[in-house]
Amino acid sequence: MALRLVVQAGTLLLVARMLGAEYFGAFSSIAAIAVMLGCLSTFGTHLVLLRDVSRSDGDSTLTQSAVLNTALPTTLLCGCILFFAFLTILGGVSAASILPIGGLVAIGVSEILLLPLLALRAAELHGRGSVAASQMLLMLPLMLRLLVALFISIFSVSDALSAYVYGYLAVSVIVLATSMLAIRTPWPSVMAWRLPNREMLVTSGGFAAINLSRLAPLELDKALAGRLLALEAAGIYAAASRIVAAAVLPITAMNLSVLPRLFREEDSQSPQKRRLLAVMYTVALVLGMFLAVGLWLAAPVFPWLFGSDYQGVESIVKLLCLAIPGMTLRAVSGNVLMALGKPWLRIAFEACGMIVLTTMAIVLIGKSGANAMAIALICSEWSMAVGGAAFVGLHICRIRL
């Protein structure tokens, strides 16, 4: 995760500088829509795979193959439907006019078709306890995108945006192909594929909704900014938001590390489980406060790093620091509720947070500009932090929900 932080920071800095605030705002808006749709492509089957392999007492390979027989056709079918939905949605988004249709297709194919297949590969590793290996696999596209951005910057490619999005697609193809060759366990043949039954649809559908509610709060603000703000202001806000999102990666690392254990220890009343939850919430709150203070102190550096196009990014970063402890607490509650078998409670509090974000952004945007998006995100994150912690507390106390 430390490496992921360096890669994300480097990519953000290079891409933001080479595109400028206006083009970066448009690209961030388009990519945010693709990411939100792409998180539904597996229809939650990657989380079913993670859960079942984590709980497997016998041959995890047999369990993996049984889930993949359904997960692969489900991912391809849902991905194709969502890809065409992505192109349809972009017809009403003004930011899409900055790219030719080929560039939009490149982003959509990468995020909605190829990377969800990579998520299945990573879930196999994660379920077996190879958390670091699974995260390295998911990070490979980010590392190669950094190299693409570095190449474009060094050689001053004239149409930097188009070059980057086509590189975006090439990277996704390379990483998926590499994962197929490097991981020895083969995927089941097409002849073994089958569509999910009703029970599988209900289970995976719940996980799909969880995946959307987990990612949407991180991307919805960029999509709204591209729609509600001038593209230059949207680019400045997107840069600040990406900085803050990268700052909470230590909590993401903790959550990913303990997720297999949370799935295995289903008894939420055991002393060990309660101690684990107490430690997770304490670390999330304390570390969130330290991260917020550290980022606040570092904020004056960002206008110099990003360049003259991003004047105002310092004030937005400082404002968004208030959201960081809420983000860390929300992330812990979401993972805990999912592992406790209460996915719809997670969906409920995160959906409420997205409603808060959208409503406040629309109400405030005319008065405060880019700061309105930051204020809306702060209110959204803290509403989710409080709601998620309340649901976990009620469940632990055996109060029926």
VEXPALUM-916342 format. One record per residue (C-alpha): y, z, x; residue in one letter. Coordinates in steps of 0.001 Angstrom, whole numbers, padded with zeros to 6 digits, always signed. Layout:
N
YZXA ...
This chain:
401
+000000+000000+000000M +002348+000543+002943A +001561-003012+003999L +002124-004183+000420R +005555-002542+000460L +006498-004382+003656V +005238-007715+002276V +007004-007329-001071Q +010244-006270+000580A +010131-009172+003025G +009364-011718+000309T +012075-010371-001978L +014664-010494+000792L +013779-014004+001964L +013453-015546-001503V +016611-013892-002843A +018679-015012+000143R +017380-018593+000251M +017769-019171-003517L +021047-017364-004123G +021734-015067-007079A +021857-017790-009759E +018609-019569-008865Y +016880-016267-008092F +017830-014960-011538G +016375-018056-013199A +013194-017958-011105F +012703-014229-011776S +013029-014797-015519S +010457-017635-015537I +008044-015753-013273A +008343-012601-015413A +007258-014532-018517I +004302-016018-016615A +003225-012614-015270V +003356-011005-018734M +001222-013774-020213L -001092-013827-017201G -001972-010171-017610C -003657-011147-020900L -005729-013988-019432S -008779-011849-018633T -008522-010265-022101F -009153-006925-020413G -012553-007924-019051T -011528-007101-015472H -011002-003477-016539L -014328-003465-018381V -015879-004714-015134L -014138-001978-013143L -015267+000711-015607R -018897-000389-015872D -019405-000906-012134V -017777+002503-011453S -020171+004207-013885R -023276+002295-012815S -026041+004678-011702D -028437+001918-010635G -027920-001570-009306D -024209-002251-009677S -024876-005946-009002T -026825-006241-012270L -024036-004511-014165T -021473-006763-012514Q -023372-009957-013427S -023823-008823-017042A -020062-008306-017482V -019092-011446-015563L -021274-013599-017841N -018721-012816-020549T -015605-012237-018413A -015497-015670-016761L -015551-017868-019897P -013220-015432-021672T -010698-015622-018812T -010758-019429-018653L -010444-019838-022421L -007658-017284-022851C -005905-018572-019733G -005748-022138-021069C -004354-020968-024412I -001756-018754-022723L -000772-021510-020290F +000196-023820-023152F +001976-020892-024828A +003940-020409-021588F +005123-024030-021566L +006071-023737-025251T +008089-020553-024688I +009975-022116-021794L +011216-024834-024156G +013675-022253-025518G +014628-020651-022180V +017715-022102-020495S +016603-020873-017059A +013684-023323-017192A +016091-026245-016785S +016489-025500-013066I +012922-026688-012352L +011069-029934-013093P +008023-029680-015334I +005781-029796-012238G +007385-026624-010889G +006932-024811-014196L +003282-025915-014288V +002800-024603-010734A +004054-021136-011707I +002016-021102-014917G -001263-022231-013333V -000870-019670-010543S -000086-016634-012680E -002025-017464-015864I -005175-019204-014581L -005846-018575-010879L -004670-015018-010218L -006558-013580-013247P -009770-014987-011742L -008840-013256-008489L -008374-010020-010485A -012044-010221-011484L -013048-010449-007834R -010849-007451-006994A -012263-005419-009902A -015784-005853-008511E -014709-004340-005193L -012629-001610-006830H -015498-000485-009050G -017779-000065-006031R -015236+002251-004430G -013777-000326-002021S -010248+000379-003227V -008492-000729-000045A -010495-003978+000103A -009691-004777-003534S -005995-004227-002947Q -006042-006333+000218M -007571-009156-001803L -004826-008892-004412L -002218-008712-001673M -003306-011888+000107L -001292-014166-002223P +001779-012006-001581L +001304-012244+002172M +000945-016007+002086L +003973-016331-000214R +005926-014433+002423L +004839-017017+005005L +005844-019849+002648V +009280-018295+002164A +009626-017769+005911L +008738-021405+006602F +011273-022649+004028I +013993-020411+005476S +013353-021346+009097I +013292-025086+008459F +016120-025023+005870S +014199-027069+003295V +016730-028824+001042S +015115-028062-002344D +014031-024498-001538A +013130-023508-005102L +010762-026438-005728S +009179-026020-002294A +008582-022320-002969Y +006958-022752-006392V +004626-025506-005128Y +003753-023261-002190G +003169-020531-004791Y +000450-022694-006364L -001128-023719-003049A -001374-020086-001969V -003178-019092-005185S -005725-021888-004755V -006370-020972-001103I -006857-017257-001787V -009182-017763-004754L -011292-020246-002781A -011409-017877+000197T -012540-014983-001996S -015405-017087-003328M -016607-017783+000212L -015940-014371+001761A -017507-012111-000896I -021249-012475-000669R -022093-011601-004282T -022019-014940-006137P -020658-015324-009626W -023231-016165-012327P -023840-019841-013015S -022154-021578-015934V -025500-021719-017761M -025513-017913-017963A -022026-017654-019475W -021642-016476-023045R -018814-015609-025386L -018176-011899-026037P -019725-010196-029065N -017729-008106-031497R -018212-004850-029594E -017123-006470-026339M -014081-008002-028028L -012964-004629-029362V -013431-002907-025999T -011890-005624-023849S -009125-006201-026407G -008065-002597-025990G -008006-003004-022224F -006044-006270-022580A -003409-004477-024619A -003339-001765-021938I -002826-004352-019216N +000066-005890-021131L +001685-002544-021875S +001292-001566-018193R +002884-004712-016776L +005358-005614-019488A +007758-002709-018786P +007927-003938-015167L +008674-007561-016108E +010303-007471-019530L +013654-006373-018127D +013804-009442-015834K +012928-011746-018724A +015590-010109-020916L +018162-010289-018111A +017566-014028-017757G +018113-014430-021479R +021017-012025-022084L +023013-012254-018841L +024606-015042-016859A +022031-016261-014333L +024016-014923-011365E +024182-011428-012896A +020504-011705-013830A +019687-012490-010188G +021581-009439-008925I +019840-007215-011475Y +016420-008721-010676A +016897-008009-006965A +017813-004365-007672A +014914-003954-010086S +012408-005377-007597R +013672-002962-004931I +013097+000027-007211V +009665-001226-008311A +008593-001510-004668A +009728+002063-004009A +007113+003548-006371V +004131+001910-004620L +002938+005270-003166P +002227+006482-006708I +000463+003214-007479T -001730+003842-004428A -002644+007311-005694M -003472+006033-009179N -005671+003227-007866L -007502+005574-005516S -008467+008094-008201V -009173+005620-011028L -012940+005267-010313P -013212+009081-010262R -011297+009383-013537L -013712+006917-015139F -016752+008817-013833R -015576+012294-014887E -015361+011759-018626E -015159+015474-019518D -011429+016138-019778S -012073+019887-020197Q -013779+020468-016837S -011850+022650-014343P -012145+019922-011700Q -010596+017335-014013K -007753+019652-014974R -006994+020440-011340R -007014+016737-010522L -004549+015997-013339L -002294+018881-012283A -002182+017567-008712V -001468+013999-009905M +001458+015027-012113Y +002908+017345-009452T +002749+014642-006784V +004231+012071-009182A +007217+014258-010043L +007977+015584-006546V +007426+012274-004775L +009396+010446-007460G +012399+012694-006823M +012156+012211-003049F +011882+008442-003446L +014919+008407-005740A +017031+010362-003257V +015889+008206-000337G +016659+004962-002155L +020057+006296-003266W +020966+006990+000369L +019694+003552+001442A +021527+001658-001329A +024645+000708+000745P +022402-001373+003052V +021270-003809+000351F +024486-005869-000110P +024431-006536+003641W +020717-007454+003582L +020906-009779+000576F +024201-011461+001399G +027500-012189-000301S +025866-013579-003462D +024604-010102-004330Y +027782-008031-004465Q +027133-005263-007013G +023473-004755-006145V +024282-001372-004548E +025626+000154-007774S +022677-001114-009808I +020139+000258-007294V +021863+003655-007382K +021795+003647-011180L +018115+002663-011262L +017241+005572-008942C +017507+007765-012044L +014513+005916-013484A +012156+006458-010529I +010696+009908-011464P +010171+008608-014996G +008366+005556-013624M +006006+007660-011500T +005174+010057-014355L +004659+007179-016786R +002242+005478-014383A +000097+008622-014076V -000057+009198-017848S -001045+005598-018471G -003985+005702-016046N -005152+009095-017293V -005166+008079-020963L -007061+004895-020144M -009699+006808-018190A -009993+009465-020916L -010950+006774-023421G -007611+006849-025253K -006293+003356-024527P -004398+003032-027801W -002359+006136-027020L -001265+004477-023785R -000415+001320-025665I +001536+003351-028237A +003855+005131-025801F +004409+002050-023620E +005095-000134-026662A +007702+002401-027786C +009250+002209-024320G +009507-001569-024554M +011167-001271-027962I +013675+001159-026450V +014309-001229-023545L +014848-004274-025739T +016984-002494-028330T +019273-000795-025830M +019648-003964-023741A +020759-005964-026773I +023136-003230-027951V +024721-002491-024553L +024689-005859-022814I +028091-006982-024083G +029796-003789-022893K +028322-003115-019473S +026818-006380-018178G +024080-005924-015595A +024541-002145-015705N +023405-002271-019342A +019970-003486-018267M +019742-000615-015774A +020718+001956-018420I +018223+000463-020866A +015456+000649-018241L +016268+004284-017426I +016034+005296-021092C +012841+003275-021517S +011070+004797-018497E +011927+008378-019409W +010920+007896-023038S +007531+006640-021801M +007223+009483-019268A +007790+012134-021932V +005636+010421-024546G +002739+009780-022155G +002711+013343-020778A +002791+014727-024332A -000237+012633-025346F -002198+013737-022265V -001303+017397-022894G -002373+017253-026521L -005666+015626-025588H -006426+018174-022860I -005651+020998-025328C -008215+019466-027749R -005615+018657-030358I -006952+015711-032335R -004906+012495-032023L 
